[in-house]
Amino acid sequence: MLRFDQYVRPKTTREAYDLLQQNRLATVIGGMMWLRLSDRTVTVGIDLSGCGLNEIEETEDSFVIGAMVTLGQLEHHEGFRQMTRSVFTNGVHDIIGTQFRNLATVGGSAYARMGFSDIVTSLLPLDTYVEFTGAGTMRFADFVNGGAARDVLERIIVKKHDYRASFQCLRNSATDFSTLNACAALWDGQWHLAVGARPKKAKFLEGEDLGLPARFSPEELDAACQRARDLNYGTDRRASAAYRAELAEDLSRRAILEAAAQQDVATELRLAAEAAKPKGVSA
């Protein structure tokens, strides 16, 4: 059972940040979906639900997602879904169930950087930033690699681009954690690839680390997928390291090929609208 010696609901993230710095045993409370499963006593529980972080804002160049926005909110946000080619929606729609996703928060999932996370894998290949009260704004990939300890995550910022993107995963059963997941995205003429549930935290490849040009040959695709296969994998009750390495090559290939085959968003929306018209109705 999870217990709190003291429960605090600050009105601002600065108050929450100060509490976190004053007591090294203090813990920020997100949606409480994983934290509540632990058997321990937390000295100070900091609830961010009063800090106004539960909204999704669309600006001229970004989607700004409050840390307390639920997975369900973002999953069903049509503008975000269209821009990102449904990678987040596809990444979360098999996570346990609707009730769970309506309580679990995007910020909690992003901050925890858990190895099994589909959320981290789906956000990494996008042009994603995280904003902290103390450390300020940094690239999400830099945070996943170890930045901003003991801080309050305020927002996740996804920059707007004409993304070509795809999320792929394998689960042993419909609502189980991923055995392995992969997400590929092409934007600004460069490919980005994340491989997660290794079962360690997701690994991000781009630029020279991935070595895949915007328009690639079969040989260049083979080499990029081999780089995904060569990442370090572990064994657990879901799969062996050797099986995950094989799977990484296959899922990476599927994600890249599916993304590469996509048309721009405007064309896809136009074609969908035309397909939805009754037969015989002209433009």
Secondary structure, DSSP 8 states (H G I E B T S, - for coil): -EEEEEEE--SSHHHHHHHHHH-TTEEEESS-TTGGGS-EEEEEEEEGGGSS---EEE-SSEEEEETT-BHHHHHT-HHHHHHTTTHHHHHHTTSS-HHHHTTSBHHHHHHH--TT-HHHHHHTTSSEEEEETTTEEEEHHHHHTT---S--EEEEEEE----EEEEEEEESSTTS-EEEEEEEEEETTEEEEEEE-SSSS-EEEEHHHH---SS--HHHHHHHHHHHHTS-----SS--HHHHHHHHHHHHHHHHHHHHT---HHHHHHHHHHHHS-TT---
